[in-house]
Amino acid sequence: MHEFSLDGMLLSHDFRRSIYDNCVGNGLIDNYYQTLKEEFGLKNSKMAINILNKQARIRQCNKYWELDYYLDQKVKDMTKTYYCKDKFCLNCKKWRQAQRMKKFLPVLQQYDDDLYFVTFTIPNCDGLQVKETIKKIFSGHKRLVDYLLGLRKTKLFDRKMFNFIGGLRVLEISINRTSRHKYHVHLHCAYILKDFKMSTPKYQNSYSIDNSGKRDYIRKFSLEEITLQKLWFIFYNNISLKKCPTIHSYKALNSVTNREKLFDNNGYSVTIDKFKPGQYQEMFKYMIKDHATYVDENGDLRKDVLFYD
């Protein structure tokens, strides 16, 4: 088990209740490990032992606290607890979330007036494609940021349109609401856009309608959002900028004729929304989600624990 100091934390009733709920939720993780251990038991005894040790740690996670009890003041001062550091553990996920908030929120607070919430999405993929998709989404975003910062040059767009000076990137993988075999890999970003003025949203495309059912209105996009959508498609798919006469089209081989052809760039969905004052804290709610809802084969809404690689 791994020791963590909790100096300066006030443990409210709601906080203690959330810890209890997380420990109960960890029972689901324990059950999954049990199934996995049984599957490996006959084929790989070493793996089975490792899983057994994981089960032991996650069962004890955050269940024992060290306290200093001040009798006269009737105060119990919690000095430390112990975490299993399992990547699926609900308690440890929340702890990592708190640590990141402590590290990054003071920085974001300095740029409260220039902070924007930017979401980059790509088509859903199946489980076997998730690992490669994560590599592509990180690589594509890094390439985009290099151009937004001016570290790499192009005439396809004017980076002064955004005045990008930095930000934070958060990966989220959610389960498709209608098919548990499909995964929605996307990025939530807090972008610092100095003195950014977004134009009036007036463009409508295939991403204006939300097929997931979360949004029942048609969203119109600004010129800046359309520009990022086109650039995101190019960088995610690792298309050479030399193959792009403009951001609206690109050259690639036609699979039928085996000759180079000019294709329309329809982009991938990208949205830009202004943070309200203090709303940057909501960014970190996207870092870790303990549960996901999905529709099962009978059409019923179910709740399950999220798994992350």
C-alpha positions in Angstrom: 0.0 0.0 0.0 1.1 3.6 -0.6 1.0 6.3 2.0 -0.4 9.8 1.3 -0.4 12.8 3.6 -3.7 14.6 4.0 -2.5 17.7 5.8 -4.9 20.7 5.5 -7.9 18.7 4.3 -11.3 19.2 6.0 -13.2 15.9 5.7 -16.9 16.8 5.4 -19.7 14.3 5.8 -20.3 14.2 2.0 -16.6 13.5 1.5 -16.6 10.6 3.9 -19.8 9.3 2.3 -18.1 9.5 -1.1 -15.2 7.4 0.2 -17.7 4.8 1.5 -19.5 4.7 -1.9 -16.1 4.3 -3.7 -15.2 1.4 -1.5 -18.5 -0.2 -2.3 -18.0 0.5 -6.0 -14.5 -1.1 -5.8 -16.4 -4.3 -5.1 -17.3 -4.3 -8.8 -13.6 -4.0 -9.7 -12.8 -6.8 -7.4 -15.4 -9.0 -9.1 -13.9 -8.2 -12.5 -10.4 -9.1 -11.2 -11.8 -12.4 -9.8 -13.2 -13.3 -13.2 -9.9 -12.4 -14.8 -7.9 -14.4 -12.3 -10.0 -17.5 -13.0 -9.4 -17.0 -16.7 -5.7 -16.8 -16.2 -5.5 -19.4 -13.5 -4.9 -22.4 -15.7 -2.9 -20.6 -18.4 -0.6 -18.2 -16.4 -0.2 -18.9 -12.7 2.1 -15.9 -12.3 -0.5 -13.5 -13.7 -3.1 -15.1 -11.5 -0.9 -14.4 -8.4 -0.5 -10.7 -9.5 -4.2 -10.3 -9.9 -4.7 -11.9 -6.4 -2.4 -9.3 -5.0 -4.3 -6.5 -6.8 -7.5 -7.8 -5.2 -6.0 -7.7 -1.8 -4.8 -4.1 -2.2 -8.0 -2.8 -3.7 -10.1 -4.4 -0.9 -8.0 -2.5 1.8 -7.8 0.8 -0.1 -8.6 3.9 2.0 -10.2 1.8 4.7 -7.7 2.5 7.4 -7.0 6.1 8.5 -4.4 7.4 11.0 -5.9 10.0 13.3 -4.6 12.4 16.0 -7.4 12.8 18.6 -7.5 16.0 20.6 -9.8 15.2 23.5 -10.3 18.7 24.9 -11.2 20.2 21.5 -13.1 17.1 20.4 -11.3 17.1 17.1 -10.0 14.1 15.2 -7.2 15.1 12.9 -6.7 12.7 10.0 -3.0 12.6 9.3 -2.7 9.9 6.6 -4.4 7.1 4.8 -3.3 4.4 2.5 -4.1 3.9 -1.2 -3.6 0.9 -3.5 -2.8 3.1 -6.5 -4.7 0.7 -8.8 -5.5 2.4 -12.0 -9.1 1.2 -11.8 -9.7 2.0 -8.1 -12.4 4.6 -7.6 -10.7 6.0 -4.5 -7.3 6.4 -6.2 -9.0 8.0 -9.3 -10.5 10.7 -7.0 -7.2 11.2 -5.3 -5.4 11.7 -8.6 -8.1 14.2 -9.6 -7.5 16.2 -6.4 -3.8 16.2 -6.9 -4.2 17.5 -10.5 -6.6 20.2 -9.3 -4.1 21.3 -6.7 -1.4 21.5 -9.3 -3.1 23.1 -12.2 -6.1 25.2 -10.9 -3.9 28.1 -9.5 -2.3 28.4 -13.0 -5.6 28.3 -14.8 -7.0 30.9 -12.4 -4.5 33.5 -13.7 -6.1 33.2 -17.1 -9.7 33.1 -16.1 -10.7 35.8 -18.6 -9.0 34.1 -21.6 -9.9 30.5 -20.9 -11.9 28.4 -23.4 -13.2 24.9 -23.3 -12.3 23.1 -26.6 -13.4 19.6 -27.4 -11.9 17.5 -30.1 -13.7 14.4 -31.3 -13.1 11.6 -33.9 -15.3 8.7 -35.2 -16.0 6.0 -32.7 -13.8 2.9 -32.7 -14.0 -0.7 -31.4 -12.0 -2.0 -28.5 -9.2 -3.4 -30.6 -8.6 0.1 -32.1 -8.6 2.1 -28.9 -4.8 1.8 -28.2 -3.9 3.0 -31.7 -6.6 5.7 -31.7 -5.1 7.1 -28.5 -1.7 7.3 -30.1 -3.1 9.1 -33.2 -5.2 11.6 -31.1 -2.2 12.6 -29.0 0.1 12.8 -32.0 -2.5 14.8 -34.0 -3.1 17.2 -31.2 0.6 17.8 -30.6 1.0 18.7 -34.2 -1.9 21.1 -34.1 -0.5 22.8 -31.0 2.9 23.2 -32.7 1.2 25.2 -35.4 -1.1 27.2 -33.1 2.0 28.2 -31.1 3.9 29.1 -34.2 6.6 26.5 -33.6 5.8 25.2 -37.1 4.7 27.5 -40.0 1.9 27.2 -42.6 0.0 29.5 -44.8 -3.2 27.4 -44.5 -4.5 29.5 -41.6 -3.5 32.6 -39.6 -2.6 31.5 -36.1 -3.4 35.1 -34.9 -7.0 34.1 -35.3 -6.7 32.2 -32.0 -3.8 33.9 -30.1 -3.1 30.5 -28.5 -0.6 30.7 -25.7 -1.1 27.3 -23.9 -3.5 25.0 -22.3 -4.3 21.6 -20.7 -5.3 18.4 -22.5 -7.5 15.7 -21.0 -8.3 12.4 -22.7 -11.7 10.9 -22.1 -12.9 7.5 -23.4 -16.7 6.9 -23.1 -18.8 3.9 -24.0 -21.2 4.4 -26.9 -24.7 4.7 -25.5 -26.2 2.2 -28.0 -23.3 -0.2 -28.4 -20.9 -1.3 -25.7 -18.6 -2.5 -28.3 -17.9 1.0 -29.6 -15.8 3.6 -27.8 -15.8 7.4 -28.1 -12.2 8.6 -27.7 -12.0 12.4 -27.5 -10.1 15.3 -25.9 -11.3 18.0 -23.5 -9.0 20.9 -23.5 -8.7 24.2 -21.5 -7.1 26.6 -24.0 -5.8 30.0 -23.1 -6.7 32.2 -26.1 -5.4 35.7 -25.3 -8.0 38.5 -26.1 -9.8 36.0 -28.4 -12.9 37.2 -30.1 -15.0 34.4 -31.6 -17.1 35.4 -34.6 -20.9 34.8 -34.8 -21.8 31.1 -35.1 -23.6 30.8 -38.5 -22.2 27.6 -40.1 -24.1 24.3 -40.0 -22.7 20.9 -40.9 -23.0 17.2 -40.1 -21.7 17.9 -36.6 -24.4 20.4 -35.8 -26.8 17.6 -34.9 -26.0 15.5 -31.8 -26.8 11.8 -32.5 -26.0 10.7 -28.9 -29.2 12.3 -27.6 -27.4 14.6 -25.2 -28.4 17.7 -27.1 -31.7 18.3 -28.8 -30.9 21.5 -30.7 -28.9 22.2 -33.8 -25.6 23.8 -33.1 -24.1 26.4 -35.4 -20.4 26.9 -35.6 -18.2 30.0 -35.8 -15.5 30.4 -38.5 -12.9 29.7 -35.8 -14.6 26.4 -35.0 -14.8 25.4 -38.6 -11.1 26.2 -39.1 -10.2 23.9 -36.1 -12.5 21.2 -37.5 -10.6 21.2 -40.8 -7.2 21.4 -39.2 -8.1 18.6 -36.7 -9.0 16.2 -39.6 -5.7 17.0 -41.3 -3.5 16.5 -38.3 -5.3 13.5 -36.8 -5.1 11.6 -40.1 -1.4 12.8 -40.5 -2.1 14.3 -43.9 0.8 16.3 -45.3 0.1 20.0 -45.5 1.7 19.9 -49.0 -1.3 17.8 -50.0 -3.7 20.5 -48.9 -4.3 23.4 -51.4 -6.5 24.9 -48.6 -7.9 23.6 -45.3 -11.1 22.7 -47.2 -9.5 19.9 -49.4 -6.6 17.5 -49.6 -5.0 15.2 -52.1 -5.0 11.4 -51.6 -4.9 8.2 -53.7 -8.2 7.1 -55.1 -8.6 3.4 -54.0 -10.4 2.6 -57.2 -8.2 4.3 -59.8 -5.1 4.2 -57.7 -4.5 7.8 -58.8 -4.3 10.9 -56.7 -7.6 12.8 -56.3 -8.7 15.9 -54.6 -11.1 15.2 -51.7 -13.3 17.5 -49.7 -12.2 18.0 -46.1 -15.4 17.8 -44.0 -13.4 17.9 -40.8 -14.1 16.3 -37.4 -16.2 17.9 -34.7 -14.5 20.6 -32.7 -16.3 23.0 -30.4 -15.1 26.1 -28.6 -17.0 27.4 -25.5 -16.0 30.3 -23.2 -15.5 29.3 -19.6 -17.6 31.4 -17.2 -15.7 32.9 -14.3 -14.4 30.2 -12.1 -15.7 27.4 -14.4 -12.2 26.1 -15.1 -12.7 23.9 -12.1 -15.3 21.9 -14.1 -12.5 20.9 -16.4 -11.2 18.4 -13.9 -14.6 16.6 -13.6 -13.8 15.2 -17.1 -10.5 13.8 -16.0 -12.1 10.8 -14.1 -15.6 9.4 -14.4 -16.3 6.5 -12.2 -19.4 5.2 -14.0 -20.9 5.2 -17.4 -24.5 4.6 -18.6 -25.3 2.6 -21.6 -28.3 0.9 -23.2 -28.3 -2.9 -23.0 -29.6 -5.4 -25.6 -33.1 -5.1 -24.0 -33.2 -1.3 -24.4 -32.8 -0.7 -20.6 -30.5 2.0 -19.3 -27.6 0.4 -17.3 -24.8 1.7 -15.1 -21.3 0.2 -15.2 -17.8 1.0 -14.0 -15.6 2.7 -16.6 -12.3 1.0 -17.6 -9.3 3.0 -18.8 -6.0 1.8 -20.4 
